[in-house]
Amino acid sequence: MKVSSQRNKNRGRGAANSPLMLIVAAAIAALGLWLMTGCIENNIPYPRIKANFTEFEAEGLTVPAEIDSASRIITLTLAETTDMRAVNVTSYRLTPGASIVGGDLDSPLDLTSPYIATLRMYQDYDWVIRASQPIERYFTVDGQIGATVIDPVACRVVVTVPENPGARAVKVLTQKLGAEGASETPSLAGTTVDMTEPVSVTVEAFGQTETWEIYCRESMVNVSTTSVDAWTQVAWVYGAAIEGRDNGVEYRPAGTDTWTKAPADWVTHTGSTFYARLIHLSPSTSYEARAYSDDEVGATVEFTTGDIPVVPNMSFSEWSQDGKVWQPWGEGQEPYWDSGNKGAVTVGDSNVQPTTVTSTGTGRGALLKTENKVLKLAAGSLFTGRYVATDGTNGVLSFGRPFTQRPTRLRGYLKYKSAPISHSSEASMRYMIGQPDTCVVWCALIDCNDPIEIRTKASNRQLFDENASYVVAYGRIQYGETIPDFIPFEFELNYRSTSRVPKYIIIVSSSSKYGDYFTGGDGSELYIDDYELLYDY
């Protein structure tokens, strides 16, 4: 009996460990786990790639299409000879995996009003395609005072002439009110016209007709000070007078008696209008200016120059460290500059670091290095703004710090070791492999409402566009060769308007010009030191 009883126990133990029983037990455990997890809500956020246009081409473009991925707006600037009611899209490229589910880009687009195209990738994204068509229009007359006022919306033209001889016999010098190639009836150029009453001109283009009304105004004043744009050490004074006279601008510190005439090389004339660029002014100081024409003077306009704001850490001497991340600001200080170090340290060390190799041999500056970070090339970059996030192995940056003054130049010191370009993630740039790497320093003033978001990921790449409409001024310098010792550099900021006031300043330095495309030379090194904004010419 004892033997039989032991055998039965062994049988029971063997049945419990049989393959069939193990499978049943595993199934029961899996069922229990499924019942438990079925009650757990999945709150883990998954990264979502947005559906973007990455390239866009159309017939009649005068500059490349402006693609704003953040606002999902494409802006086309069209030539005068393009019919805005029938714009042909020649090519475009979407984020991989995206498709067009609304709008027909294979047919001509009527862009007299914004056109909506809907892209789909996980969800739908509406994109606005809009167009502008700058048309050169002019209408000038003999003896005219000031610039012609042309209102293309109201189809209205206003010219001003002296009270004597007045509007009864006005000689028209030039006329172009429509797009290139449009017919204009009558053509008044070269004729003498009675303009005591408005004169009508019919303009026909692309099957559409507009009627323009031309007005002539008589003025008792032969010279006027039209406007002043005051910067920090510079002011732009605009005037209008009769063409051919001795026209110019004079100025003085407010509260003083003596007027100073702006030298002739400070004054630019365009027909009956002119402006003077006053330089060497004092910051935060009140002045008076007026236009003159022969012995006559226009109204006196008072203005105050701007100040010279302090831009933190332009010497790059202040640093702190958060783990492996070097930060271009001192311990406890408010950040103004930032770098790509937060992304670089995910696969290595900071490639933007403090250095004691400086232009003076004392203190600290910044060293920007281009390095192969195993997964891809990383160029050292230092910029005004902040590093926002890392998207995979790519950076999301915010370019710009608040700034409302108008500097004229940026200067500083740099030295550069240019390594041969060794890597490129962009197929179209691989032809540069083996060529010397290029460093770059650039500065921009912008007047958009927010800093510029920069994304380096190829599928939703968004980079700074120096030709974008929000750019007030831009300048840069670059070197594609080794510079063994520190040299001073300086470049001018080119303004598109003297009256636009910026909202942000962007200053960027990079050890590889094409680092945004992960293209550069492993081992390139850029040393920078003692940057300074200048405000005079």
Secondary structure, DSSP 8 states (H G I E B T S, - for coil): -HHHHHHHHHHHHHHHTSHHHHHHHHHHHHHHHHHHHTTS------------EEEEEETTBSS--EEETTTTEEEEEB-TTS-TTSB-EEEEEE-TT-EEEES-TTS-B--SS-EEEEEESSSEEEEEEEEE-----EEEETT-BS--EEETTTTEEEEEEETTT-SSSEEEEEEE-SSTT-EEES--TT-EE--SS-EEEEEEETTEEEEEEEEEEEES-SEEEEEEEE-SS-EEEEEEEBTTS-EEEEEEETT-S--EE--GGGEEEETTEEEEEE-S--TT-EEEEEEEETTEE---EEEE-------TTTT----EEETTEEESS-TT----EEESHHHHTTSSS-SEEEES--SSSSS-EEEEE-EE-SSSEE--EEEEEEEEEEETTEEEEEE-EE------EEEEEEEEE--B--B-S-GGGGGGTTSB--EEEEEEEE-SSS-EEEE--GGG-B---TTSTTEEEEEEEEE-S-EEEEEEEEEE-EES-SS---SEEEEEEESSTTGGGT-B-TT-EEEEEEEEEE---
